[in-house]
Amino acid sequence: MRSSDARTLTFATNQVELNIWKFLSHWVPAYLADGISMFTPSQPGKKKYSMIRAYDKVHKASLTFTFFTKREWTWTAGNCDMLLTKLSDADKRTYNFNVNDICWEEYYPKLLQRN
């Protein structure tokens, strides 16, 4: 994944491309930062932060998400639909959770503007 602009993300299309981008955007800067920090003084008793170790942890953690991100998931709303049919008209107005009433063309842009 690379970003040329704060609002534009492009995902790697294969493992080779992903590894190249990881190397260029994670490992090279991490080794440079750790190399520079080796020559800067630190406070006595305070351990220096290792960017290499941090990125290693990030990459290991991202591997745990692979199971969930590489598969297609199907969600059903049977219980929600059943509950919606059993509500009275007054309760339907009070607890409005019918997703068919959502105007998705308006919802998504507003959702993205919040972030």
C-alpha positions as CSV (number, residue, x, y, z in Angstrom):
1,M,0.0,0.0,0.0
2,R,1.4,3.4,-0.9
3,S,0.1,6.9,-0.6
4,S,0.9,9.7,-3.0
5,D,-1.6,12.0,-1.4
6,A,-3.4,12.1,2.0
7,R,-6.6,11.2,0.3
8,T,-5.4,8.6,-2.2
9,L,-4.4,5.0,-1.4
10,T,-3.1,2.4,-3.9
11,F,-2.9,-1.2,-2.8
12,A,-0.1,-3.5,-4.0
13,T,-1.5,-6.0,-6.5
14,N,0.9,-8.9,-5.7
15,Q,3.4,-10.1,-3.1
16,V,6.5,-8.9,-5.0
17,E,5.2,-5.3,-5.3
18,L,4.1,-5.4,-1.6
19,N,7.6,-6.5,-0.5
20,I,9.3,-3.8,-2.6
21,W,7.1,-1.1,-1.0
22,K,7.6,-2.5,2.5
23,F,11.4,-2.4,1.9
24,L,11.4,1.1,0.5
25,S,8.8,2.7,2.8
26,H,9.4,0.8,6.1
27,W,12.8,-0.9,6.3
28,V,15.0,1.7,4.6
29,P,13.7,4.6,6.8
30,A,13.8,2.3,9.9
31,Y,17.5,1.4,9.3
32,L,18.3,5.1,8.6
33,A,16.5,6.3,11.8
34,D,18.2,3.6,13.9
35,G,21.6,4.3,12.4
36,I,21.2,8.1,13.1
37,S,20.1,7.3,16.7
38,M,23.2,5.3,17.3
39,F,25.3,8.5,17.0
40,T,23.0,10.7,19.1
41,P,23.4,10.8,22.9
42,S,20.6,9.4,25.0
43,Q,19.7,10.0,28.6
44,P,21.4,7.7,31.1
45,G,19.2,4.7,31.9
46,K,16.8,5.4,29.1
47,K,16.6,2.8,26.4
48,K,16.7,4.0,22.8
49,Y,13.7,3.2,20.6
50,S,14.2,0.8,17.8
51,M,12.3,1.5,14.6
52,I,13.5,-1.8,13.1
53,R,11.9,-3.7,16.0
54,A,8.7,-1.6,15.8
55,Y,8.3,-2.4,12.1
56,D,9.0,-6.0,12.7
57,K,6.1,-6.1,15.2
58,V,3.9,-4.2,12.8
59,H,4.5,-6.7,10.0
60,K,4.0,-9.7,12.3
61,A,0.7,-8.2,13.6
62,S,-0.5,-7.6,10.0
63,L,0.1,-11.3,9.2
64,T,-2.6,-12.2,11.8
65,F,-5.2,-10.2,9.8
66,T,-4.5,-12.0,6.6
67,F,-7.0,-14.8,7.4
68,F,-9.8,-12.2,7.7
69,T,-8.7,-9.8,4.9
70,K,-8.1,-12.4,2.2
71,R,-11.5,-14.1,2.4
72,E,-15.0,-13.1,1.4
73,W,-17.4,-12.8,4.3
74,T,-21.2,-13.0,4.0
75,W,-23.3,-11.6,6.8
76,T,-27.0,-12.3,7.3
77,A,-29.5,-10.1,9.1
78,G,-32.2,-12.7,9.8
79,N,-32.6,-11.9,13.5
80,C,-32.7,-8.2,12.7
81,D,-35.4,-8.7,10.0
82,M,-37.4,-10.9,12.3
83,L,-37.3,-8.3,15.1
84,L,-38.2,-5.5,12.7
85,T,-41.4,-7.4,11.6
86,K,-42.5,-7.9,15.3
87,L,-42.1,-4.2,16.3
88,S,-45.2,-2.0,16.6
89,D,-45.4,1.1,14.4
90,A,-44.5,3.3,17.4
91,D,-41.5,1.2,18.2
92,K,-40.4,1.2,14.5
93,R,-40.4,5.0,14.7
94,T,-38.5,5.0,18.1
95,Y,-36.0,2.4,17.2
96,N,-35.4,3.1,13.5
97,F,-32.9,0.5,12.4
98,N,-34.3,-0.5,9.1
99,V,-31.3,-0.2,6.7
100,N,-33.7,0.1,3.7
101,D,-34.5,3.6,5.0
102,I,-30.9,4.7,4.7
103,C,-30.0,6.8,1.7
104,W,-26.5,5.3,1.0
105,E,-25.6,7.9,-1.6
106,E,-25.7,10.5,1.2
107,Y,-24.5,8.3,4.1
108,Y,-21.1,7.3,2.8
109,P,-19.8,10.8,1.8
110,K,-20.9,12.0,5.3
111,L,-19.2,9.1,6.9
112,L,-16.0,9.7,5.1
113,Q,-16.0,13.4,5.8
114,R,-15.9,12.7,9.5
115,N,-12.5,11.0,9.2
